[in-house]
């Protein structure tokens, strides 16, 4: 673990751009001690509420928590939720010059109601229709300007299928990164079975991976190394998308790392001791893995570091970003 500890200390000074669907995660906390007389549902007495960056914005927050710099590229609505998200990102130190306001849509907000730390219901406000061609052109121009300043070391594409990406736009973003001499990574959405070239890394979960591979989902067998359905899925994605690296997150089974070079898949067991909430864990994996690769880590060490980071954030209720302190503590305790 000493190697991973020293690796995590090398994130300071790195800069990453995150392009994707920016969201606001809102939490309403309370207690539920009775059932409503109006319907068979719990009555939640609210004690507090808070909001944090979600979706691609949560990846930005994770990168900054790990000591690196991050720029957010995406769209928000011309509404109070968009203003709140913009302010939250500025408050954590994100570069917000790449955030455009789209008056044609509302800011994506996911509101979770929790009683005694258990989620009762989630309420989503969002638009799924594509952003305009003009906004996509402006986003690419803004990204290109940032890349030309030579400040960005990697580009993360965060696809939540809320209207930012289509095949051509995603490929254009990858091409801009390649032309600037940096690598691009993708957290894909199963609704978009594209075939984008030039990716350094993809990080789907198990369910997403089967969809991206065009295969019927099969549950794990608690032994990823012998899981033929998983192995077939991994190689199918590598053949279709041709990323250099593919990291499939497997929940309680950990992670499986596939490499284009043809090396045998590597299984990394989970380090989570308690799992309270998996929301946002994929964002943490993407942020940590990308930073580790940018810092010069081998794919294996980068994946082990991302696995350790995920083991931290799933131990909290609500969307939580990793920090250098909590990650290093996890590594020291391992």
Rosetta blueprint (number, residue, H / E / L):
1 X L
2 X H
3 X H
4 X H
5 X H
6 X H
7 X H
8 X H
9 X L
10 X L
11 X L
12 X L
13 X L
14 X L
15 X E
16 X E
17 X E
18 X E
19 X E
20 X E
21 X L
22 X E
23 X E
24 X E
25 X E
26 X E
27 X E
28 X E
29 X E
30 X E
31 X E
32 X E
33 X E
34 X E
35 X E
36 X L
37 X L
38 X L
39 X L
40 X L
41 X L
42 X E
43 X E
44 X E
45 X E
46 X E
47 X E
48 X E
49 X E
50 X E
51 X E
52 X E
53 X E
54 X E
55 X E
56 X H
57 X H
58 X H
59 X H
60 X H
61 X H
62 X H
63 X H
64 X H
65 X H
66 X L
67 X L
68 X L
69 X E
70 X E
71 X E
72 X E
73 X E
74 X E
75 X E
76 X E
77 X E
78 X L
79 X L
80 X H
81 X H
82 X H
83 X H
84 X H
85 X H
86 X H
87 X H
88 X H
89 X H
90 X H
91 X H
92 X L
93 X L
94 X L
95 X E
96 X E
97 X E
98 X E
99 X E
100 X E
101 X E
102 X E
103 X L
104 X L
105 X L
106 X L
107 X L
108 X E
109 X E
110 X E
111 X E
112 X E
113 X E
114 X E
115 X E
116 X L
117 X L
118 X E
119 X E
120 X E
121 X E
122 X E
123 X E
124 X E
125 X E
126 X L
127 X L
128 X L
129 X L
130 X L
131 X L
132 X L
133 X H
134 X H
135 X H
136 X H
137 X H
138 X H
139 X H
140 X H
141 X H
142 X H
143 X H
144 X H
145 X H
146 X H
147 X H
148 X H
149 X L
150 X L
151 X L
152 X L
153 X L
154 X E
155 X E
156 X E
157 X E
158 X E
159 X L
160 X L
161 X L
162 X L
163 X L
164 X L
165 X L
166 X L
167 X H
168 X H
169 X H
170 X H
171 X H
172 X H
173 X H
174 X H
175 X H
176 X H
177 X H
178 X H
179 X H
180 X L
181 X L
182 X L
183 X E
184 X E
185 X E
186 X E
187 X E
188 X L
189 X L
190 X L
191 X L
192 X L
193 X L
194 X L
195 X L
196 X L
197 X L
198 X L
199 X E
200 X E
201 X E
202 X E
203 X L
204 X L
205 X E
206 X H
207 X H
208 X H
209 X H
210 X H
211 X H
212 X H
213 X H
214 X L
215 X L
216 X L
217 X L
218 X L
219 X L
220 X L
221 X L
222 X L
223 X L
224 X H
225 X H
226 X H
227 X L
228 X H
229 X H
230 X H
231 X H
232 X H
233 X H
234 X H
235 X H
236 X H
237 X H
238 X H
239 X H
240 X H
241 X H
242 X L
243 X L
244 X L
245 X E
246 X E
247 X E
248 X E
249 X E
250 X L
251 X H
252 X H
253 X H
254 X L
255 X E
256 X E
257 X E
258 X E
259 X E
260 X L
261 X L
262 X L
263 X L
264 X L
265 X L
266 X E
267 X E
268 X E
269 X L
270 X L
271 X L
272 X L
273 X L
274 X L
275 X L
276 X L
277 X L
278 X L
279 X L
280 X L
281 X H
282 X H
283 X H
284 X H
285 X H
286 X H
287 X H
288 X H
289 X H
290 X H
291 X H
292 X H
293 X H
294 X H
295 X L
296 X L
297 X L
298 X L
299 X H
300 X H
301 X H
302 X H
303 X H
304 X H
305 X H
306 X H
307 X H
308 X H
309 X H
310 X H
311 X H
312 X H
313 X H
314 X L
315 X L
316 X L
317 X L
318 X L
319 X L
320 X L
321 X L
322 X L
323 X L
324 X H
325 X H
326 X H
327 X H
328 X H
329 X H
330 X H
331 X H
332 X H
333 X H
334 X L
